[in-house]
Amino acid sequence: MAHWLTRAGVPALLSQPAISDEEITHQQLDNLPNTPTTRYIRDVLVVAAVLPPRDERLEALPRWADALLAQAPLSQRQLVTPFTHWYLLHRISRAHRNRPLRAGTQHQMRSRLRRALELLDWLDEHGIALWGTHTARTRDVAGGRGCGTS
């Protein structure tokens, strides 16, 4: 433990909450960089009952999604952000209100968001718009197999 306390960044991380007169919260730790050190401190504080337990997988999803969306083009972000927050994250939060989120479910949600962005990339590459005067047709998306109307 003494060796760990001397590692780079640990003293600064531990002193930040101590500077404030407020009690330490998960939100304060969420505002720090998501590093192994920060995660370890959080785990220690939860085990010591300084912080209440919470589902870290579930809590990490919005931050992960926002970071991924920040890398997407603005037009895609404007379309996918509501889908992400109002559908994917809301649905997964409700479903796991009283039980921990499993790694497989977390992976599935991340995969859905990545696939949505990949679809939008593909549509952009092929000049197919989803809104405005030109809407995507099923035939266009299905590779011209005649599935939709002309």
Backbone as a chain_set.jsonl record, in Angstrom:
{"seq": "MAHWLTRAGVPALLSQPAISDEEITHQQLDNLPNTPTTRYIRDVLVVAAVLPPRDERLEALPRWADALLAQAPLSQRQLVTPFTHWYLLHRISRAHRNRPLRAGTQHQMRSRLRRALELLDWLDEHGIALWGTHTARTRDVAGGRGCGTS", "coords": {"N": [[0.824, -1.189, 0.0], [1.945, 1.252, 0.78], [3.799, 1.651, -1.261], [2.059, 1.979, -3.461], [0.824, 4.38, -2.768], [2.788, 6.229, -3.335], [2.983, 6.36, -6.059], [2.861, 7.98, -9.289], [0.61, 10.645, -9.502], [-1.179, 9.703, -7.565], [-0.978, 10.956, -4.903], [-1.882, 13.566, -5.584], [-4.448, 13.015, -6.529], [-5.675, 12.009, -4.238], [-5.556, 14.235, -2.591], [-7.218, 16.159, -3.729], [-10.093, 15.83, -3.121], [-9.818, 16.222, -0.397], [-9.193, 18.874, -0.067], [-11.527, 20.282, -0.306], [-14.375, 21.227, 1.692], [-16.579, 19.728, 1.534], [-18.34, 16.57, 1.626], [-16.982, 13.666, 0.112], [-18.068, 12.531, -3.08], [-19.574, 10.298, -5.489], [-19.938, 11.716, -7.823], [-17.93, 13.686, -7.731], [-15.665, 12.07, -8.107], [-16.326, 11.081, -10.608], [-15.858, 13.28, -12.159], [-13.147, 13.377, -12.36], [-10.237, 12.223, -14.222], [-10.778, 9.101, -15.858], [-9.102, 6.743, -14.704], [-7.049, 3.861, -13.846], [-6.181, 4.357, -11.237], [-8.076, 6.205, -10.208], [-10.356, 4.582, -10.314], [-9.6, 2.584, -8.507], [-9.376, 4.05, -6.108], [-12.06, 4.775, -5.828], [-13.205, 2.219, -5.459], [-11.991, 1.493, -3.022], [-13.064, 3.466, -1.33], [-15.762, 2.787, -1.454], [-15.762, 0.207, -0.332], [-14.922, 0.912, 2.197], [-17.16, 2.143, 3.088], [-17.443, 4.849, 2.748], [-18.379, 5.895, 0.439], [-21.515, 5.215, -1.159], [-22.44, 1.987, -2.483], [-22.579, 1.395, -6.026], [-23.678, 0.629, -9.353], [-21.144, 0.327, -11.349], [-20.683, -0.31, -14.044], [-23.115, 0.373, -15.243], [-23.207, 3.09, -14.615], [-21.035, 4.034, -16.037], [-21.704, 3.914, -18.711], [-23.145, 6.239, -19.904], [-21.056, 8.174, -19.961], [-19.182, 6.882, -21.587], [-20.687, 6.657, -23.958], [-21.126, 9.368, -24.587], [-18.489, 10.173, -25.065], [-17.892, 8.624, -27.337], [-19.817, 9.62, -29.131], [-18.941, 12.232, -29.337], [-16.884, 12.048, -31.114], [-18.091, 11.643, -33.522], [-19.374, 12.958, -36.659], [-21.081, 16.143, -36.712], [-23.73, 16.116, -37.811], [-24.429, 13.423, -37.557], [-24.196, 13.118, -34.815], [-26.264, 14.774, -33.93], [-28.462, 13.304, -34.683], [-28.12, 10.759, -33.491], [-27.655, 11.144, -30.757], [-30.111, 11.74, -29.27], [-31.386, 9.203, -29.645], [-29.55, 7.589, -28.33], [-29.534, 8.561, -25.623], [-32.288, 8.777, -24.894], [-33.396, 6.388, -25.644], [-31.599, 3.982, -25.763], [-29.911, 4.269, -23.35], [-31.832, 5.018, -21.422], [-33.569, 2.836, -21.496], [-31.885, 0.698, -20.722], [-31.177, 1.543, -18.185], [-33.638, 1.488, -16.808], [-34.204, -1.249, -16.963], [-32.242, -2.323, -15.394], [-32.48, -1.344, -12.859], [-32.755, -2.546, -10.357], [-30.912, -4.55, -10.34], [-27.581, -5.656, -11.033], [-25.756, -4.548, -13.917], [-24.825, -6.695, -16.453], [-21.737, -7.692, -18.01], [-22.051, -8.609, -20.631], [-24.483, -7.439, -21.441], [-23.804, -4.765, -21.282], [-21.875, -4.708, -23.294], [-23.508, -5.315, -25.491], [-25.148, -3.024, -25.646], [-23.226, -1.073, -26.224], [-22.369, -2.037, -28.672], [-24.699, -1.727, -30.231], [-24.846, 1.067, -30.405], [-22.454, 1.647, -31.746], [-22.986, 0.284, -34.176], [-25.15, 1.794, -35.124], [-23.879, 4.236, -35.672], [-22.092, 3.341, -37.614], [-23.889, 2.613, -39.639], [-24.899, 5.143, -40.295], [-22.538, 6.294, -41.265], [-22.189, 4.697, -43.549], [-24.492, 5.361, -44.999], [-23.937, 8.075, -45.459], [-21.617, 7.829, -47.049], [-22.723, 6.738, -49.344], [-24.37, 8.705, -50.2], [-26.981, 8.876, -49.245], [-29.678, 10.331, -47.759], [-31.29, 10.748, -44.59], [-33.247, 12.493, -43.854], [-35.086, 15.493, -44.683], [-35.599, 16.53, -48.093], [-34.926, 14.271, -49.503], [-35.401, 11.091, -48.67], [-34.193, 8.104, -47.103], [-34.587, 5.094, -48.833], [-35.903, 1.812, -48.506], [-34.998, 0.099, -50.52], [-32.616, 1.351, -51.316], [-31.04, 1.149, -48.993], [-30.967, -1.588, -48.682], [-29.269, -2.378, -50.626], [-30.123, -2.107, -53.259], [-31.884, -4.144, -53.962], [-34.519, -4.024, -54.607], [-36.369, -3.878, -52.509], [-37.832, -1.818, -51.498], [-40.009, 1.028, -52.12], [-40.169, 3.018, -55.095]], "CA": [[0.0, 0.0, 0.0], [2.826, 2.419, 0.839], [4.348, 1.847, -2.611], [0.997, 2.491, -4.312], [0.575, 5.776, -2.414], [3.834, 7.091, -3.884], [2.929, 6.352, -7.526], [2.527, 9.264, -9.92], [-0.787, 11.041, -9.55], [-1.992, 9.26, -6.431], [-1.114, 12.003, -3.88], [-2.724, 14.66, -6.088], [-5.827, 12.519, -6.59], [-6.198, 11.904, -2.877], [-5.639, 15.548, -1.945], [-8.275, 16.977, -4.324], [-11.3, 15.862, -2.287], [-9.489, 16.676, 0.952], [-9.137, 20.338, -0.075], [-12.892, 20.757, -0.172], [-15.049, 20.945, 2.966], [-17.713, 18.865, 1.247], [-18.102, 15.131, 1.637], [-16.654, 13.135, -1.21], [-19.197, 11.894, -3.743], [-19.273, 9.631, -6.75], [-19.884, 12.752, -8.857], [-16.591, 14.28, -7.706], [-14.755, 11.117, -8.737], [-16.694, 11.008, -12.023], [-15.28, 14.45, -12.829], [-11.705, 13.151, -12.511], [-9.941, 11.301, -15.33], [-11.124, 7.703, -15.603], [-7.853, 5.99, -14.719], [-7.056, 2.773, -12.857], [-6.03, 4.934, -9.893], [-9.376, 6.737, -9.795], [-11.25, 3.438, -10.072], [-9.152, 1.92, -7.285], [-9.787, 4.92, -4.99], [-13.517, 4.626, -5.685], [-13.458, 0.903, -4.867], [-11.584, 1.547, -1.604], [-14.035, 4.295, -0.612], [-17.017, 2.025, -1.351], [-15.543, -0.869, 0.645], [-14.825, 1.552, 3.517], [-18.481, 2.737, 3.34], [-17.397, 6.312, 2.609], [-19.296, 6.1, -0.687], [-22.474, 4.118, -1.297], [-22.19, 1.154, -3.663], [-23.37, 1.669, -7.22], [-23.338, -0.215, -10.489], [-20.173, 1.1, -12.126], [-20.9, -0.543, -15.48], [-24.267, 1.174, -15.64], [-22.854, 4.498, -14.487], [-20.004, 4.393, -17.021], [-22.235, 3.923, -20.07], [-23.359, 7.574, -20.48], [-19.764, 8.832, -20.236], [-18.622, 6.207, -22.745], [-21.485, 7.024, -25.128], [-20.841, 10.763, -24.909], [-17.141, 10.23, -25.648], [-17.988, 8.089, -28.693], [-20.594, 10.562, -29.939], [-18.132, 13.437, -29.556], [-16.008, 11.78, -32.257], [-18.906, 11.534, -34.728], [-19.713, 14.235, -37.304], [-22.183, 16.856, -36.065], [-25.037, 15.66, -38.301], [-24.689, 12.116, -36.949], [-24.382, 13.343, -33.375], [-27.595, 15.338, -33.711], [-29.447, 12.247, -34.885], [-27.909, 9.585, -32.641], [-27.653, 11.487, -29.329], [-31.416, 11.439, -28.646], [-31.56, 7.742, -29.651], [-28.685, 7.027, -27.295], [-29.946, 8.927, -24.263], [-33.708, 8.569, -24.621], [-33.8, 5.014, -25.899], [-30.649, 2.97, -25.276], [-29.53, 4.435, -21.939], [-33.039, 4.999, -20.583], [-34.073, 1.46, -21.446], [-30.969, -0.145, -19.941], [-31.27, 1.994, -16.783], [-34.881, 0.953, -16.243], [-34.126, -2.705, -16.872], [-31.245, -2.723, -14.387], [-32.677, -0.508, -11.68], [-32.613, -3.336, -9.131], [-29.948, -5.629, -10.522], [-26.375, -5.146, -11.698], [-25.617, -4.699, -15.357], [-23.822, -7.696, -16.81], [-20.788, -7.267, -19.039], [-22.626, -8.91, -21.942], [-25.504, -6.429, -21.734], [-23.054, -3.541, -21.529], [-21.274, -4.877, -24.614], [-24.583, -5.251, -26.473], [-25.554, -1.629, -25.796], [-22.135, -0.385, -26.922], [-22.397, -2.518, -30.049], [-25.834, -1.081, -30.907], [-24.489, 2.45, -30.698], [-21.436, 1.616, -32.814], [-23.636, -0.102, -35.428], [-25.938, 2.938, -35.589], [-22.94, 5.181, -36.274], [-21.583, 2.729, -38.842], [-24.944, 2.742, -40.638], [-24.918, 6.533, -40.746], [-21.349, 6.468, -42.112], [-22.464, 4.042, -44.819], [-25.47, 6.196, -45.705], [-23.225, 9.269, -45.927], [-20.725, 7.422, -48.142], [-23.525, 6.442, -50.519], [-25.194, 9.865, -50.52], [-28.377, 8.631, -48.889], [-30.066, 11.17, -46.623], [-32.394, 10.215, -43.786], [-34.23, 13.532, -43.587], [-35.122, 16.513, -45.719], [-36.393, 16.206, -49.278], [-34.563, 12.936, -49.969], [-35.371, 10.15, -47.557], [-33.633, 6.786, -47.446], [-35.574, 4.085, -49.209], [-35.493, 0.463, -48.137], [-34.237, -0.451, -51.629], [-31.272, 1.927, -51.262], [-30.329, 0.598, -47.84], [-30.814, -3.031, -48.885], [-28.321, -2.638, -51.701], [-30.76, -2.09, -54.565], [-32.562, -5.407, -54.247], [-35.926, -3.815, -54.915], [-37.179, -4.143, -51.327], [-38.665, -0.668, -51.135], [-40.744, 1.668, -53.194], [-39.358, 3.968, -55.865]], "C": [[0.869, 1.254, 0.0], [3.428, 2.702, -0.524], [3.296, 2.468, -3.53], [0.752, 3.974, -4.043], [1.606, 6.732, -2.991], [3.819, 7.135, -5.411], [2.47, 7.696, -8.054], [1.022, 9.492, -9.946], [-1.614, 10.673, -8.341], [-2.095, 10.346, -5.352], [-2.014, 13.157, -4.333], [-4.188, 14.246, -6.119], [-6.446, 12.477, -5.196], [-6.363, 13.273, -2.22], [-6.766, 16.397, -2.503], [-9.548, 16.986, -3.489], [-11.018, 16.408, -0.886], [-9.447, 18.197, 1.042], [-10.513, 20.93, 0.183], [-13.448, 20.397, 1.206], [-16.226, 19.981, 2.768], [-17.326, 17.393, 1.386], [-17.815, 14.666, 0.223], [-17.849, 12.383, -1.77], [-18.719, 11.156, -4.991], [-19.115, 10.667, -7.863], [-18.512, 13.417, -8.894], [-15.581, 13.354, -8.383], [-15.055, 10.974, -10.227], [-16.067, 12.154, -12.811], [-13.774, 14.336, -13.02], [-11.458, 12.243, -13.711], [-10.225, 9.853, -14.922], [-9.869, 6.843, -15.765], [-7.958, 4.82, -13.747], [-6.932, 3.294, -11.426], [-7.357, 5.462, -9.377], [-10.343, 5.606, -9.492], [-10.881, 2.716, -8.779], [-9.572, 2.731, -6.054], [-11.284, 4.776, -4.75], [-13.844, 3.297, -5.007], [-13.118, 0.882, -3.384], [-12.607, 2.335, -0.796], [-15.387, 3.588, -0.476], [-16.878, 0.93, -0.299], [-15.486, -0.291, 2.057], [-16.132, 2.237, 3.921], [-18.442, 4.257, 3.376], [-18.327, 6.726, 1.475], [-20.283, 4.942, -0.732], [-22.116, 3.262, -2.518], [-23.071, 1.592, -4.826], [-22.877, 0.76, -8.339], [-22.424, 0.587, -11.422], [-20.323, 0.888, -13.624], [-22.029, 0.34, -15.994], [-23.929, 2.66, -15.622], [-21.849, 4.949, -15.543], [-20.572, 4.526, -18.44], [-22.499, 5.323, -20.633], [-22.053, 8.291, -20.814], [-19.118, 8.211, -21.473], [-19.352, 6.64, -24.02], [-21.199, 8.46, -25.548], [-19.462, 10.92, -25.54], [-17.157, 9.705, -27.082], [-18.716, 9.066, -29.603], [-19.804, 11.836, -30.242], [-17.203, 13.276, -30.757], [-16.772, 11.734, -33.578], [-19.127, 12.912, -35.346], [-20.97, 14.833, -36.663], [-23.552, 16.342, -36.52], [-25.407, 14.3, -37.704], [-24.953, 12.261, -35.46], [-25.787, 13.853, -33.093], [-28.685, 14.278, -33.853], [-29.337, 11.147, -33.838], [-27.95, 9.913, -31.149], [-29.019, 11.255, -28.679], [-31.697, 9.942, -28.587], [-30.765, 7.112, -28.513], [-29.233, 7.299, -25.902], [-31.393, 8.562, -23.958], [-34.157, 7.144, -24.864], [-32.821, 4.024, -25.264], [-30.367, 3.101, -23.781], [-30.738, 4.397, -21.009], [-33.547, 3.572, -20.409], [-33.19, 0.572, -20.57], [-31.002, 0.252, -18.464], [-32.515, 1.443, -16.11], [-34.79, -0.544, -16.018], [-33.191, -3.163, -15.754], [-31.307, -1.846, -13.135], [-32.372, -1.271, -10.382], [-31.665, -4.521, -9.267], [-28.741, -5.086, -11.282], [-26.365, -5.442, -13.199], [-24.515, -5.702, -15.654], [-22.948, -7.169, -17.941], [-21.351, -7.503, -20.438], [-23.667, -7.886, -22.37], [-24.843, -5.093, -22.035], [-22.443, -3.58, -22.937], [-22.334, -4.736, -25.71], [-25.023, -3.805, -26.715], [-24.49, -0.842, -26.555], [-22.124, -0.775, -28.401], [-23.53, -1.862, -30.834], [-25.494, 0.356, -31.294], [-23.439, 2.506, -31.809], [-22.074, 1.276, -34.155], [-24.475, 1.042, -35.985], [-25.024, 3.962, -36.264], [-22.348, 4.637, -37.569], [-22.619, 2.816, -39.966], [-24.988, 4.167, -41.178], [-23.7, 6.854, -41.605], [-21.607, 5.894, -43.5], [-23.443, 4.874, -45.649], [-24.804, 7.449, -46.26], [-22.338, 8.943, -47.122], [-21.491, 7.197, -49.441], [-24.49, 7.576, -50.878], [-26.662, 9.688, -50.232], [-28.697, 9.427, -47.63], [-31.247, 10.541, -45.892], [-33.496, 11.236, -43.554], [-34.175, 14.553, -44.713], [-35.95, 16.051, -46.898], [-36.094, 14.815, -49.81], [-34.479, 12.001, -48.768], [-34.817, 8.816, -48.024], [-34.767, 5.832, -47.771], [-35.031, 2.727, -48.817], [-34.642, -0.149, -49.235], [-32.799, 0.069, -51.617], [-30.446, 1.275, -50.171], [-30.065, -0.888, -48.033], [-29.908, -3.364, -50.058], [-28.978, -2.757, -53.066], [-31.477, -3.367, -54.926], [-34.054, -5.254, -54.52], [-36.852, -4.064, -53.744], [-38.155, -3.015, -51.029], [-39.412, -0.129, -52.322], [-39.844, 2.666, -53.877], [-39.844, 5.359, -55.653]], "O": [[0.565, 2.216, -0.704], [3.559, 3.863, -0.914], [3.605, 3.382, -4.295], [0.502, 4.741, -4.972], [1.333, 7.925, -3.124], [4.588, 7.893, -6.0], [1.785, 8.453, -7.366], [0.259, 8.622, -10.367], [-2.661, 11.277, -8.11], [-3.207, 10.642, -4.912], [-2.816, 13.665, -3.549], [-5.068, 15.035, -5.775], [-7.599, 12.863, -5.005], [-7.237, 13.441, -1.37], [-7.241, 17.293, -1.805], [-10.048, 18.065, -3.17], [-11.902, 16.995, -0.263], [-9.647, 18.753, 2.122], [-10.634, 21.973, 0.827], [-13.05, 19.4, 1.809], [-16.795, 19.483, 3.74], [-16.156, 17.024, 1.281], [-18.347, 15.213, -0.743], [-18.557, 11.687, -1.042], [-17.608, 11.37, -5.475], [-18.264, 10.518, -8.74], [-17.986, 13.683, -9.974], [-14.735, 13.814, -9.15], [-14.14, 10.769, -11.024], [-15.778, 12.009, -13.999], [-13.185, 15.12, -13.764], [-12.376, 11.562, -14.168], [-9.949, 9.441, -13.795], [-9.616, 6.289, -16.834], [-8.861, 4.79, -12.912], [-7.521, 2.726, -10.506], [-7.727, 5.198, -8.233], [-11.077, 5.67, -8.506], [-11.764, 2.284, -8.038], [-10.065, 2.169, -5.075], [-11.726, 4.667, -3.607], [-14.662, 3.25, -4.089], [-13.863, 0.322, -2.58], [-12.981, 1.921, 0.302], [-16.083, 3.779, 0.522], [-17.769, 0.744, 0.529], [-15.947, -0.925, 3.007], [-16.202, 2.847, 4.988], [-19.316, 4.885, 3.972], [-18.979, 7.768, 1.538], [-19.934, 3.814, -0.383], [-21.547, 3.772, -3.483], [-24.175, 2.099, -4.625], [-21.785, 0.196, -8.263], [-22.894, 1.427, -12.19], [-20.11, 1.82, -14.399], [-21.912, 0.971, -17.044], [-24.327, 3.401, -16.521], [-21.818, 6.126, -15.904], [-19.967, 5.191, -19.28], [-22.102, 5.582, -21.769], [-21.96, 8.95, -21.85], [-18.57, 8.925, -22.313], [-18.722, 6.95, -25.031], [-21.046, 8.739, -26.737], [-19.292, 11.722, -26.459], [-16.504, 10.278, -27.953], [-18.277, 9.312, -30.726], [-19.989, 12.445, -31.296], [-16.782, 14.269, -31.352], [-16.16, 11.781, -34.645], [-19.075, 13.922, -34.644], [-21.815, 14.107, -36.138], [-24.442, 16.153, -35.691], [-26.571, 14.057, -37.384], [-25.834, 11.599, -34.911], [-26.428, 13.423, -32.135], [-29.722, 14.365, -33.196], [-30.354, 10.654, -33.349], [-28.255, 9.032, -30.345], [-29.082, 10.624, -27.624], [-32.199, 9.455, -27.574], [-31.25, 6.215, -27.824], [-29.38, 6.381, -25.096], [-31.687, 8.083, -22.863], [-35.193, 6.726, -24.346], [-33.181, 3.308, -24.33], [-30.562, 2.146, -23.029], [-30.674, 3.809, -19.929], [-33.91, 3.16, -19.307], [-33.695, -0.215, -19.769], [-30.868, -0.603, -17.589], [-32.456, 0.983, -14.97], [-35.249, -1.051, -14.995], [-33.338, -4.267, -15.23], [-30.305, -1.643, -12.45], [-31.808, -0.717, -9.439], [-31.626, -5.393, -8.399], [-28.872, -4.159, -12.082], [-26.898, -6.45, -13.663], [-23.396, -5.569, -15.157], [-23.365, -6.314, -18.724], [-21.148, -6.683, -21.333], [-23.722, -7.508, -23.541], [-25.269, -4.372, -22.937], [-22.496, -2.594, -23.672], [-22.084, -4.109, -26.74], [-25.246, -3.406, -27.858], [-24.815, -0.036, -27.427], [-21.896, 0.066, -29.271], [-23.336, -1.48, -31.988], [-25.823, 0.801, -32.394], [-23.54, 3.334, -32.715], [-21.751, 1.899, -35.167], [-24.509, 1.241, -37.199], [-25.368, 4.496, -37.319], [-22.127, 5.391, -38.517], [-22.263, 3.065, -41.118], [-25.101, 4.372, -42.386], [-23.81, 7.607, -42.572], [-21.286, 6.524, -44.507], [-23.247, 5.067, -46.849], [-25.07, 7.846, -47.395], [-22.309, 9.692, -48.099], [-20.958, 7.441, -50.523], [-25.331, 7.419, -51.763], [-27.505, 10.285, -50.902], [-28.084, 9.234, -46.581], [-32.092, 9.885, -46.501], [-34.58, 10.873, -43.097], [-33.314, 14.479, -45.59], [-36.892, 15.274, -46.737], [-36.927, 14.232, -50.503], [-33.572, 12.122, -47.945], [-34.954, 8.445, -49.19], [-35.775, 5.777, -47.068], [-33.818, 2.523, -48.802], [-33.668, -0.842, -48.943], [-31.865, -0.689, -51.879], [-29.297, 0.893, -50.39], [-29.035, -1.393, -47.587], [-29.797, -4.529, -50.439], [-28.449, -3.436, -53.947], [-31.661, -3.646, -56.11], [-34.77, -6.247, -54.648], [-38.011, -4.426, -53.947], [-39.183, -3.227, -50.385], [-39.448, -0.74, -53.391], [-38.855, 3.114, -53.295], [-39.288, 6.3, -56.218]]}, "num_chains": 1, "name": "protein.A"}
